[in-house]
Amino acid sequence: MINNKLNKTKEYTLNPSALSYLCYHCEYMKQNYHLYNSSISAGITQTLDGIQKKYFLGDSTKIDKKLKDGETIDPYNVTFFSKLLFDDKKRPFRILGKGDAIIKFKDGTCGIVDYKTSKFKKKDSKDQFKEKDLLKKIKEYDPQLHAYYLLYSNLENDPIVLEKKYKLKYPNSKKENISRYIERTLNRIEDIKVSKPKIFGLVFIYPENSNFDKGKYVEFSHAFKEVKIDIKNFKKKVTDYLDVMHKPEPPEPNMDCCGIMHNFFYDKKKLK
């Protein structure tokens, strides 16, 4: 039996993106053995993401005209931890991540928004993109939005816990640096924390037209697609996720995922 001494009270940390692009084998190896495929983020992608976020800041009707009486804010492009949460089987977990945008409505409710550079409509007769493909993407990204809501409505604000998390990442930090981090984090939490949700949604952004005759010019269009709020169903997904993470053996590699490391070098016997 492999890894049969897994601690059933272990505190797992969930990444919102991993819940959307979920491969149980990869997640199990990462969560329980710290083995994962590293990725490299392209600088140009980060630059485009920054431009998109900046454009939609402020009046929430920039995203969609029906989103009235709200202000779109950037949650600092900073990774935050949630407080300790529990699944349907009372097992502990935290959420760690940074969302794209939060809408603060005047009535005290909030909106959770994520930007996706992706095709969202048919451009011409040769384009075989269909509505069902868009619905598939919306379903795929649904867990991210729910995870971000649980994160920003349960932000960890205990100075003792924040200090512990900071020391794990920066073990040689001076006391004054830790104090500045905690103060800055607590101030940011006051700005971005949310309560009751009003709307979850995805902003699909795609290059519509381009003109390279006179300089370099690309025109983007966008569409807002609402995602149904269902916290109960999301908690069930988290419970299913933790069911797998707590198993004594990892799932077999998924040949459609798992990358080179797991498909070619994975050896169950060596996990003993």
Protein Blocks (a to p, Z undefined) as FASTA:
>chain_A
ZZklbcfkbccdddfklmmmccfklmmmmmmnopacdddddfklmmmmmmmmmmmgcjfk
lmpmklghiacddehipacdddddddfkopacddddddfbdcddfkopacddddddddfb
dfblmlmcdfklmmmmmmmmmmmmmmmmmmmmmccfbfklmmmmmmmmmmmbcfklmmmm
mmmmmmmmmmmpccddfbdcddddddfbdcfknocadddddddddddddfklmmmmmmmm
mmmmmpmbdcdddfkgnpjmlmmmgcfklmZZ
